[in-house]
Amino acid sequence: MILKLNSFLQVVGFLFTAKAVFGVLYLLFGWQAAIAGWVMPMWLMVVAIVADALLAAAAFKFIKK
């Protein structure tokens, strides 16, 4: 059971890390995300990057326990 939990946490940690990296690229290259004509503001992406980084760190922290 522990092995399955660790594998799950590794996948979750990787996905949140990848999402945070793509968020940083979004900011660096000035890309725009538009949903039905609504363009996501840059400050919202900064909030998402911080949240993704914290969730990835938490996932990797739980693996070590």
N, C-alpha and C positions, 0 to 999 in steps of 0.2 A: 504493500500500500504506500509506503514511504517513497519507493521508487517512482510510482505513478504520480505522486504529488510533486516530487522534485522535477520530473519531466514536464509536468504541466506548468510549474512555476518558471522553468527555463524558457518555455515557449512564450508564456505571457510576458516575461521580462524582455525577451528579444523583440516581440511585437511592439511593446511600448517604447523600447529604445529606437526601433526603426521609425516609429511614428514621430518621435521627438526629433530625430535626425532630418526626416523629411520636412518637419515644421521649420527647422533652422534653414534648410535649403529654400523653403518657401519665402522666408524673410530675406535671405541674402540675394536671391535672384529677382525678388519683387513680383513673384507669380501672384495671380489672383484666383481665388476660388469663388465661383458664382453658382448659386442655387436658385433657379427660377428668377433670374435677374437680380437677386440680392447678392452683393459682393461682401464677403466676410472681411471685417476690418482687421488691420494688423494687430491691434492690441488684443483681440480675441485669440489670435494665433499665439501670441506670447503667453497668455494664460494657459492655452492648451499645451504648449511646450513644457511649461513648468509642471503642470499636472502629469503629463506623460513621463517626465523624468522622475518625479517623485514615485509614481506607481512602478516604474521599472526598478528603481532602487529598492523599493519595498519588496518586490518579487525576488530580487537577487539576495536580499538580506534574509528572507525566510528560507531560502535554499540552504544557507550555511547553518541553520539551527537544526 
